[in-house]
Amino acid sequence: MNKDPQGANEDAFDEQELIRSEFDSIVSGLSLDESSPTTYLDELDHLDSSHHNEGFIAPNPPVQTPRSFFLSAKLAIVSWFRRGYHEDDGVEL
């Protein structure tokens, strides 16, 4: 079975032509008009300033007594020991 080297070149040419035409169709839809009164960065600043109240609200946990702090630490340690597998969790006691 003899492959035609000319056929291989034609296939490569067809593929390149397809890529070029696809690229041209994408680029033709782009607008290079820079006369817009705002830029993308201006729009981001506007979004940031208008949504500053909708962002993350840090939790405000209740104040713990020394006893409740000790009990919560004890509970955390006991539950850690009950888990079983501790090889790759990054904790050493």
C-alpha positions as a printed Julia matrix, in Angstrom:
93×3 Matrix{Float64}:
   0.0    0.0    0.0
   1.64   3.16  -1.21
   0.62   6.47   0.37
   0.51   9.47  -1.84
   2.71  12.22  -0.34
   0.74  14.75  -2.32
  -2.48  13.62  -0.57
  -0.87  14.14   2.82
   0.09  17.69   1.88
  -3.42  18.41   0.65
  -4.89  17.15   3.94
  -2.51  19.36   5.92
  -3.41  22.32   3.7
  -7.13  21.67   4.16
  -6.68  21.49   7.93
  -4.71  24.75   8.0
  -7.3   26.43   5.82
 -10.04  25.23   8.17
  -8.15  26.63  11.17
  -7.62  29.96   9.42
 -11.27  30.28   8.47
 -12.34  29.4   12.02
  -9.94  32.03  13.4
 -11.18  34.64  10.93
 -14.79  33.99  11.91
 -13.92  34.45  15.6
 -11.89  37.61  15.01
 -14.54  39.16  12.76
 -16.95  39.18  15.7
 -14.56  41.19  17.9
 -14.88  44.92  18.16
 -11.77  47.08  18.38
 -13.74  50.2   19.24
 -12.04  51.81  22.23
 -14.38  54.78  22.47
 -16.36  53.26  25.35
 -16.7   55.64  28.32
 -15.83  52.85  30.75
 -13.28  50.1   30.78
 -13.44  46.6   32.14
 -11.53  47.73  35.24
 -14.05  50.53  35.8
 -16.87  47.98  35.66
 -15.07  45.77  38.19
 -14.61  48.73  40.54
 -18.3   49.56  40.21
 -19.29  45.98  40.99
 -16.95  45.91  43.98
 -18.3   49.15  45.43
 -21.94  48.27  44.85
 -21.7   44.8   46.42
 -19.48  45.56  49.39
 -22.37  44.89  51.8
 -23.15  41.5   50.23
 -19.69  40.02  50.85
 -18.42  37.72  53.54
 -19.52  38.52  57.07
 -17.12  37.2   59.67
 -18.75  35.08  62.38
 -18.93  36.52  65.84
 -18.72  33.52  68.19
 -19.84  33.92  71.78
 -17.19  34.49  74.44
 -16.09  31.23  76.06
 -15.32  30.7   79.7
 -12.12  28.84  80.55
 -14.22  25.8   81.47
 -16.16  25.76  78.16
 -12.89  26.25  76.24
 -11.34  23.25  78.03
 -14.43  21.1   77.42
 -14.56  21.94  73.71
 -10.81  21.18  73.36
 -11.3   17.89  75.2
 -14.21  16.96  72.93
 -12.13  17.76  69.82
  -9.18  15.66  71.01
 -11.38  12.7   71.98
 -13.18  12.77  68.63
  -9.78  12.94  66.85
  -8.59   9.8   68.67
 -11.84   7.95  67.9
 -11.43   8.51  64.14
  -8.89   5.74  63.83
  -6.63   6.59  60.88
  -4.17   9.44  61.59
  -1.27   8.89  59.16
  -1.73  11.76  56.67
  -3.84  14.31  58.51
  -0.85  16.51  59.44
  -1.53  16.4   63.18
   0.95  15.16  65.74
   0.39  14.93  69.46
